[in-house]
């Protein structure tokens, strides 16, 4: 067994080889994505939840990332499929860089550009990733591309050339050569060995993303349904099964998306338009964030459950997550529309905004007919025209100001930026106050500790029995020990309020 120590960065706990082996033997889903097991006798690495017979401890070596396992010469298991593993949810510089690379930031091979974007030199970037993950930026990017290509080979019928380009390879020759050298088999062999992919038709493909159970899908979709932007997204129920539907515009790609829950496999299944094939890497990264798939419910519940106020809510809604946003700008504008009005009122306004400033979208879903207005469109619109949908001029001006802020890159935060700095940056926009900034940080920017303490519903729900409500200051004091998971506490309180 390897003698190295793996740090579970969600808890700060040091995982010894012995503790990793115990988790492996128990097939413990709490550690899925926290570490990977390389089996020396086979040369294959697996997730802790792999269904194969547990190897001997002496045959195992443990790695914190799939990239580290591959750098050590191990090949990914075709059964448990390491590319499906949820990531370890962290909020630090190294993880933020990893997320960018997973979304394809190094597909062009420009390490200098990525380093400049994150505010480091290329040497510092290399050191950060080596210290945290044990691999260089190039090694991490190669592993992400290969694993994504493997995912497409096993789950879709995309032509081999489309697989190569969707996974970020500049040429089919380069894709074939790296795949063969790293995995010891040609891409075509992976496809032959795969289970028959689910086929939606010529214009659709199906992909899957895994999570750590439990997952409160009904609660997640109920929350999204109540705040869905009419014309852009909706939640529908078919044969008792809830699905999330929306139009997609990502770069120069237009299409649509349907998401359903597959609890038996601990996965979400995505049906997508084939027209989105060349943006699949950034698209999957967005969906992971929107559905909070990298959360570890056990870690979050263990931290929040000592508080009696939250303990009973954790029991009634196990696996409750923080719904994210497919598009940060879209969510932010929806939040501004929600200022001083009810949830249903904000929904009505957002539908009018889409009809007035959005563009038509071709989808197979009734009621999903438009793309959300772009930041450029709203940045150049007259405030009076925006106000004409039925809102005060001051709020229309806030929407225009925020669109200009987005066009100028205001939503592109530096990786590792602290929450307080992100909030301060958002509040530089006229019309964006503390509540709106915290809500945007919570849902769109994925800060797990964002907490809109000015929310009246939270103030009422957090009050002791018989009390009218807490003040904002009192609620912040009450929530201090919920940190760093205050966003999840907010969701639990909102869910409790109905």
KOLKE-426117 format. One record per residue: residue in one letter; x, y, z of N, C-alpha, C in turn. Coordinates in steps of 0.02 Angstrom, whole numbers, plus 50000, padded with zeros to 5 digits. Example, Ala and Ser with C-alpha at 12.3 -4.5 7.8 and 13.67 -1.06 7.14 Angstrom:
REM residues 2
A506604971650390506154977550390506604983550390
S506424988850354506844994750357506455000250394
END
This chain:
REM residues 498
X500434994050000500005000050000500445006250000
X500235011449964500625017549961500655020750030
X501205024150045501295027150112501105034450114
X500865037150058500695044250056500055045850095
X499975052250111499385054650146498975058850097
X498325057650095497875061550054497465066050100
X497415072350081497025077050121496325077650091
X495815076350131495135077750111495025085150121
X495055089050067495045096350073494375099150094
X493855095050092493205097450116493185097650192
X493565093250224493545092850297494215094550328
X494745094650287495415095650315495695089350346
X495335083850339495545077550369496085074050328
X496585071450362497105067650327496875060350320
X496855057950259496655051050246497285046850236
X497395042250281497965037850275497795032150227
X498295028550202498145022750161497665017850195
X497725017150261497285012550297496565014950296
X496455021550306495765024050306495475023950235
X495905025150185495675024650115495455017450100
X495835012750124495675005750109495025003750143
X494905006250204494275004650237493685007550198
X493755013650172493225016550132493135012650068
X493675010350038493645006349977493274999749990
X493444996450044493134989950060492384990750074
X492194996550101491494997750117491105000650057
X491455002050002491145005349943490795011849966
X491135015650007490835021450040490765027349991
X490155029049973490025034249923490225041149947
X490325042050013490535048550038491225050450013
X491615045449994492305046749972492375046449896
X491815045849861491835045749788492085052549763
X492635052549726492935058649702493455061649749
X493465059349813493965061749861494635058449849
X494605051949831495225048449813495075043149760
X495605040749728495565035449678496065030049697
X495905023849680496325018249699496665015349637
X497325015449638497705012049585497855004949607
X497695000049565497804992949582498424990649544
X498954989249580499604987749549499584981549507
X499184976649526499174970349489498824970849422
X498404975849412498044976649350498244982849310
X498554987749344498724993949311498124998549300
X497574997249336496955000949327496815004949391
X496515010849383496295014649442495535015349442
X495245015449503494525015149512494285020349562
X493635021349561493305025349613493205020849674
X493105023849734492985019749794492345015649790
X491875017649746491235014149741491235008749687
X491805007249659491825002349605491554995549629
X491164992349585490844986149604491274979849598
X491894980549577492324974649570492534972049639
X492774966049641493014963149704493574967449732
X493544968849797494044973149828494734969849825
X495224973349797495904970449793496234970149862
X496784966549866497154966349929497444973249944
X497524974650008497804981050028498504982050000
X498884976849996499574977349971499604979049897
X499044978149862499034979649790498794986749776
X498594990449828498274996949818498755002749831
X498685007749790499005014149802498475019549789
X498485024849828497935029649828498155036449803
X497705039649766497845046149736497275050949749
X497435057249755496905062249768496535064249705
X496825063049646496505064849583496615059449531
X496175059449481496255054849425496895056549387
X497055063049383497655065149347498285062249380
X498295062249446498875059549481498935052049468
X498365048549467498375041349453498635039949383
X498425043949335498645042949266499375044849258
X499595050049294500305051949290500745046349317
X500465042249363500845036549390500795030449346
X500445030949290500425025449242499815020949245
X499305022749284498705018649289498195020749236
X497785015949213497265017149164496585017249199
X496105021249173495445021649206495035015249197
X494675013549250494245007649249493665008749201
X493505003649161492955004149114492285002749149
X492315000049209491694998349244491435004049287
X491855006649333491625011949378491705018849346
X492125019349294492195025449254492375031549297
X493015032449311493235038149353493015045049328
X492875045549262492655052049236491975054149262
X491595049349291490935050849319490975053449391
X491545052449423491595054149494491465061549506
X491075063149558491005070249576491665073049600
X491755079449591492375082649614492315083949689
X492895085149720492895087249790492735094749792
X492195096549826491975103549826492435107649872
X492845111849841493305116049878493245123149851
X493425127849892493445134849869494135137649884
X494595135849841495275138449846495545139449776
X496135142249771496405144049706496525137849662
X496805132549692496965126649653496335123549623
X495815122949664495195119949639494865124349586
X494895130949595494605135449545494965134749478
X495635133849480496005132849419495815126049388
X495745121049430495545114349406494875114849369
X494395118549399493745119149367493795122349298
X494235127349292494325130549227494625125649176
X495105121749199495415116949154494915111549134
X494495109349182493985104349167493485106949117
X493385113549115492925116649067493255118149000
X493895116248994494245116948930494705122948924
X494905125948981495305132048978495995130948946
X496245124848947496905123548918496865119348854
X496275119148824496215115248762496635118148705
X496785124748711497225127748661497955127348680
X498105124448739498785123548761499125129748787
X498755135248795499065141548814499085142348890
X499605139448920499675139748993499805146949016
X500175150748977500325157648995499685161749001
X499225160848954498605164548956498195162849018
X498145156349034497775154249093498105157149156
X498755156849159499105159549217498955166949226
X498955170549170498815177749173498095179049196
X497625174849174496925175649194496835174749269
X497225170249299497135168949371497615173149413
X498015177349381498445181949418499085178849443
X499335173749408499955170449427500425170249368
X501055168949382501525167349328501425160049311
X501665157949252501585150949234501965146449282
X502515148849310502885144849359502485144049423
X502165149449445501755149049506501155144549495
X500855144949436500285140649420500485133349424
X501055131749395501305124849397501425122649469
X501715127049510501855125149579501215124049619
X500715128349609500075127549645499765120849630
X499735118849567499415112449549499825106549571
X500485107149567500905101649591500815100649666
X500795106049703500715105449776500045102549795
X499525104449759498845102549778498635095849748
X498815094549685498575088649650499125083849629
X499755086049633500305081649615500425081149540
X500125085649501500215085449428500305092549402
X500595093149342500675099649311500035101749276
X499975108149257499375110249219499275106149156
X499805104749119499745100949057499505093949071
X499785090649123499575083849140498835083749161
X498635088749199497935089149221497475090049161
X497665094549115497245095749056497205089549012
X497755086049003497745079948962497285074648992
X497315073849058496885068949090496155070849082
X495995077249092495295079449085495045078349014
X495455079748964495255078848895495145071448879
X495615067348902495555060148888494945057148923
X494835058948985494265056249021493605058648991
X493595064848967492995067348935492865063748869
X493395062548832493335058748769493075051748784
X493345048648836493125041948856492375042048873
X492165047248907491455047948924491025048148861
X491235052148813490855052748751490845046248712
X491405042648713491445036248678490965031148709
X490895031348775490475026448809489735028348813
X489585034748804488895036848814488545039448752
X488915040748698488595043648638488795039748576
X488455041448522488625038748456488955044148413
X489235049248444489565054448405490125051548363
X490215053848301490785051548261491445052848296
X491945048948281492585049448315492885056448308
X492795059548251493075066348243492735071248289
X492075070548298491705074948343491925073848415
X492045067548434492285066048501492945069448514
X493405068948466494065071948474494025079548483
X493635082848441493605090048445493195092348506
X492675088748524492285090448583492695089948646
X493175085348647493605084448706494215089048705
X494245093348655494775098448656495405096648620
X495395091348580495995089448542496015093248476
X496595095748458496655099648397496645095448334
X496765088948341496755084548282496575077448303
X496295073748256496125066748270496755062648281
X497275064248243497915060548251498175061348322
X498175067448348498415068648416497975064948466
X497335065148457496865061648500497015054148502
X497065051048444497195043848440497855041948472
X498375046048459499035044448484499065044848560
X498785050148589498805050948662498365045748696
X497785044348667497345039348695497685032548698
X498005030648643498335024148640498935023848687
X499325029148691499915029048734499725028948808
X499185032448825498995032848896498585026748918
X498125024448876497665019148897497825012348868
X498295012048821498495005648794497975002448748
X497505006448724496995003948678496755009748635
X496505008148577496265013348531495565015648553
X495375021848537494715024248554494145019748530
X494235016648471493715012248445493595006248490
X494125003948524494044998248570493625000148630
X493705006248654493295008548710492555008548690
X492415010948630491725011148608491435004148601
X491814999548575491564992648568491424989448636
X491834991448686491754988448753491204991748794
X490964997448770490465001248808489774998148804
X489364999648854488664997748850488345001848795
X487814999148765487485002648710487195009248735
X487425014948707487165021348731486425022048717
X486095025748761485385027348750485345032248691
X484915030848644484865034948584484215038948586
X484265045548579483685049848579483445051448508
X483835049748459483675051648391484265055048359
X484215056548295484775059348259484995066048285
X484535069948313484695076748334484815077348409
X484895071848444484985072048516485495066948539
X485785068248597486255063648628486125063748703
X486365058548737486255057948809486915057048845
X487015060948898487605060448940487395060049013
X487835057449055487665056649126488195060049170
X487965062449227488405065349277488215062349345
X488725060549383488605057249447488625062249505
X488365060049562488375064149623488465059549683
X488625062649741488645058849803487945059049834
X487655053249849486985053249877486995055649950
X486405057749975485755058149941485705064549899
X485195064749856485065070549814484315072049818
X484155077949844483445079849852483195082749785
X483075078349737482885080449670482205083949669
X481725081349706481065084449707481095091549733
X481475092549786481545099149815481935103849769
X482455101149737482845105149690482405107549632
X482035102949602481625104849544481035109249564
X480775108349625480235112649648480485119849655
X481085120649681481375127349688481485130449619
X481775126549572481895129149505481245130749469
X480735126549479480095127649446479785134349467
X479835135949531479545142149556479895148349531
X480515147549507480905153349486481125152849413
X480825148049376481005147149306480825153349265
X481265155049218481145160849174480685158649117
X480075161149113479605158949060479905159948991
X479825154848949480085155048882480785152348875
X481165152248931481865150048930481945143248963
X481585142049018481665135949056481005134049088
X480935127649105480335125349140480475118649172
X480065116949220480075110249250479405107049233
X479425101149203478805097649187478815090749218
X478225088049229478155081249257477845076749204
X478205071349189477985066449140477975059649173
X477385056449176477325049849207477615049849278
X477475055149315477705055649384478435057549392
X478775058949337479495060549339479605067749321
X479955071449364480085078449351480705079149308
X480655083649259481215085049215481315092649210
X481935094549206482105101549197482285102649123
X481985107649091482075108949020482295116249011
X482715117448960482895124348945483215124948876
X483215131048852483595132648791484315133948811
X484775132848764485485133648777485795138048724
X486165143048746486605146748701487285147348737
X487785144548705488455144548735488955146048679
X489245152048682489675154148627489265154748564
X489495151248511489125151548447488665145548439
X488555141648493488145135648489487455136948519
X486935134848483486245135248506485975128148513
X485545127148562485235120548569484755120448627
X484665114448655484195113548710484435107948754
X484115107348812484325102648863483725100048902
X483745093548920483265090548965483645086549017
X483465087349081483815083849135483325079849176
X483485073549188483075069449232483515065849282
X483205063549336483555060249391483535052749382
X484105049449391484145042049389484415039749456
X483995039549508484235038149576484575031449583
X484355026349546484655019649553485395019749535
X485595024349491486305024849471486655030749503
X486295034549545486575040549577486845045249523
X486425046549474486625050649417486055055149395
X486235060549361485765064449322485895062949249
X485365061949210485435060449139485235066649099
X485685068749055485585074749015485445072748943
X484895074848915484765074248844484885081048812
X485315081148761485515087548732485465087448656
X485395093248627485415093848555486125092448530
X486185088748475486835087148446487205093448425
X486835098748412487145105048392487605107948446
X487575105148507487985107448562488625103448570
X488755098848524489315094148531489985097548542
X490125102948507490785105948512490875110348573
X490355111248615490435115048677490275110648738
X490345104048730490135099548784490555100248847
X491205101648842491615102248902491385108048946
X491345114148920491085119548963490355118748982
X489965115448939489255114348955489185109749014
X489555104149016489515099549072489745102849136
X490255107149132490495110649191489945115149219
X489575118449175489025122749198488475118749231
X488325112849203487795108749231487995105849299
X488625104149307488855101849372488715107249424
X488865113549406488755119049453488015120449464
X487625120349409486915121949416486555117149462
X486725110749459486385105849501486795103849562
X487325107549575487725106749637487945099449645
X488195096449592488355089349593488975087649633
X489385092549648490005091049684489935092049759
X489335093649782489225094149854489295087349887
X489515087449949489555081349989489045082050046
X488435079350037487905080350087488095078050157
X488485072750161488675070150227489105075150266
X489575078250231490015083250262489605089350284
X489165091650241488765097550255488285096150313
X487955090350311487485088650364487835087850431
X488425084950431488795084050494488965090750526
X489095095750483489265102350510488645106150535
X488085105450500487495109350517487035105950569
X487065099350574486585095750616486635097150691
X487205099250718487205100850790486725106550808
X486535110650760486055115950774485345113050770
X484965113150825484285110250825483835113250772
X483935119650756483515122950707483585119650639
X484185117350622484315114350557484275106750558
X484375103750616484405096450621483765093150594
X483185095650616482565092550594482435093650520
X482685099150493482595100550422483055096150379
X483625094450406484075089850371483765082950366
X483355081050414483025074550413482465074450362
X482095079950357481525080050311481735081250239
X482325084050228482555085350159483285083250152
X483425076750159484125074550153484395075750082
X485005078150079485305079450013485075085849981
X484785090450021484575096949993485195100849972
X485185103449911485765106949884485585114149867
X486085117849848485985124749828485905124949752
X485305126149726485215126449654485655132049626
X486035130449574486455135449543486115138649485
X486505140749436486225143949377486625141749316
X486285140449262486645138649201487045144649176
X486765150649185487105156649163487085161849219
X487675164249240487715168849296487345175449281
X487415177949220487075184249203486315183449206
X486075178049179485355176749180485085176649252
X485445173149296485225172749366485255179549399
X485775183349385485855189849416485285194549396
X485105194649332484555198849310483895196549341
X483805189949347483205187349380483185189649453
X483765190149486483795192449555483605199849559
X483845203849512483675210949512482925211849500
X482645207949455481925208249443481525206449506
X481825202449550481485200349610481515205249668
X481865210849658481905215749712481215219049724
X481015218849787480395222249808479755219249779
X479795213249749479185210149723479185202749745
X478615199549737478555192549755478915188149704
X479005181749720479325177049674478915176549610
X478255176049617477835175549557477855181949516
X477905187649550477945194049515478595194549475
X479145192149505479785192149469479765187449410
X479415181949417479345177249361478975180449303
X478445183949318478075187449266478505192549230
X478885196449268479325201449238479865198349195
X480155192849220480685189549181480415186949115
X479805184449114479495182149052479395187849003
X479185193649028479105199448985479775201848957
X480295201648999480955203648976481195199248919
X481075192648926481275187948875480905189248810
X480255190348814479865191648754480075198048720
X480275203048759480445209448731481165209648704
X481635206548739482345207248721482695200648704
X482365194948716482685188548700482645186948625
X482975181448606482965179248537482635172448533
X482285170948478481945164548471482435158648475
X482205153248504482605147048510482195141248484
X482505136848446482165130848421482275125148470
X481735122948503481785117248549481175112748537
X481205106548561480635102048554480135102648611
X480215107748654479795108348714479285113948708
X478665112448725478165117648728478345122648782
X478315128948765478445134148815479165136148821
X479625132548791480335134448790480495136948720
X480445143448712480425146448645480965151648632
X481325153748684481795159348677482455157948714
X482965161748694483585162348733483515168648776
X483825168348835483815174248879484185179948845
X483965186148856484305191848825485055192048843
X485475193548796486195193848808486365200148847
X486935199948881487155205848918487265211748870
X487515210448810487625215848762486955219148742
X486445215048733485795217748713485515222348767
X485535220148829485255224148883485705230048901
X486355229348890486815234848904486685240748858
X486455239448798486345244748749485605246648743
X485175243548782484465245348781484355251748821
X483845255448804483665261448843483295259248906
X483455262648961483145260849025482385261449020
X482145266448983481415267348976481095261348941
X481465258448892481195252548857481165246548904
X481665245848947481655240348995481085241349046
X481015247549069480495249049119479795247849091
X479735248149025479075247348993478775240449004
X479165235549026478885228949039478495228849105
X478545234449144478145234749204478535235349268
X479065239449268479465240249329479665247549336
X479875249549397480105256449407480725257849365
X480805264049345481375266049304482035264649340
X482055265549405482675264349443482895257049436
X482415252449437482605245449431482815243849359
X482505246849311482715246049241483425248549231
X483585254049264484265256749259484755251949292
X484545248649347484985243749380485135237949333
X484625235749296484725230249248485215232449194
X485135238449169485585240949117486295241649144
X486355244249205487025244949235487355238149245
X486945233249268487235226649280487455223449214
X487065224349161487255221649096487915224749073
X488005231249084488635234449066489205231749108
X489075230549171489565227449217489765220549191
X489285216549168489425209849142489825210249077
X489645214849033490005215648969490735217348982
X490865221149035491545223149052491925217749091
X491615211849100491955206349134491865206149208
X491375209649234491285209949307491105203349339
X490805198749300490615192249328491175187149321
X491725188949288492295184549281492775185649340
X492625182449395493015183449456493685179849451
X494185182749484494825179449488494755173049530
X495035167449507494995161249547495255162349617
X494895159649666495115160349735494915166949767
X494545171249732494335177649761493905176349823
X494045179549880493645178649940492935181249930
X492475178449969491765180449964491675187849975
X491995190650026491885197750040492105202249982
X492635200249946492855204249888492355203549831
X492085197549821491585196549769490965200649782
X490745200749845490155204749864490285212149852
X490885214349872491055221449862491065223249788
X491315218649746491335219949674490635220349645
X490185215949666489495216149641489145222549663
X489285224849723488945230749750489195237349721
X489705236949677489905243049642489395244949588
X488965240249570488445241649520487875245349553
X487685251149528487115254849556486485250549556
X486155250149612485545246149618485655239249645
X486285237249655486435230649684486625231549757
X486175229249801486305229749872486555223249901
X486585222949966486865217150001486475210749986
X485805211049991485405204949979485525202249909
X485475206649859485555204349790486245201649778
X486755205049804487445202749795487555195849827
X487295194949887487365188449921487005182949883
X486415184549857486025179549820486385177549756
X486655182449720487035180949659487655176849676
X488005178649730488595174849750488425167749769
X487845166849800487625160349823487445155749765
X487035158249719486775153849666487185154149602
X487395159949581487735160549517488485159649522
X488785162249575489515162049582489755156249626
X489285152549656489415146349692489855147149754
X489735152349792490055153149857489635149549909
X489915144349939489525140249986489355143950051
X489695149550064489575153050127489195159650116
X488975160950055488575166950043487915166350082
X487685171950109487105171550153486725178150153
X486145178450120485755184650116485375185950180
X485715188450231485415189150297484865194350299
X484815198550248484275203350246483615200550222
X483595194150206482995190950181482475190050237
X481885192750227481365192550279481165185450296
X481125181150245480935174250257481435170650302
X482085171750289482595168750332482555171550403
X482435177950409482395181050475481815178150515
X481245176850481480665174050516480775166750533
X481035162850486481115155650496481635154150549
X482135158450555482675157250604482495159550674
X481935163050681481745165550747481505159950792
X481595160750856481345155850904480575155850903
X480285150350925479555149750926479245155550963
X478755158750932478415164250963478715171050948
X479345171150925479665177550909479435179950840
X479405186550832479165189350768479675187750713
X480265190250718480815188650672481455191450700
X482015188950675482665191550694482835197650652
X483255201950679483525207250639484095204350596
X484315208150546484865205850504485485204450546
X485635208850593486215208050636486145201750679
X485555200650707485435194750748485495188350707
X485245188450645485285182550603486005180950585
X486395186050570487105184950555487465181750615
X487305184050675487605181150735487375173950744
X486725172650731486455165850736486775161150687
X486945163850628487215159550574487965158850575
X488295162150622489035162250620489325155250622
X489035150850662489325144150668489095139450612
X488675141950567488495137950509489025138350454
X489455143350460489985144250411490445138150412
X490705135650355490705138650288490135136150243
X489575133850273489035130950233488385134950243
X488435141550251487845145550265487355145550206
X487595144750145487125144450088486665138450094
X486925132850118486515126850126486035127750184
X486245131250237485785132750291485215137250267
X485375142050224484845146350196484345142250157
X484585137450116484125133350078483685129250123
X483965126550177483555122650224483005126950256
X483175133150273482675137550303482145139650252
X482355141050192481865142850140481395136950126
X481695130950124481285124950111480775123950168
X480995125150229480555124250286479975129150285
X480095135050256479565140150255479035138750202
X479185133850157478715132150104478775136750045
END
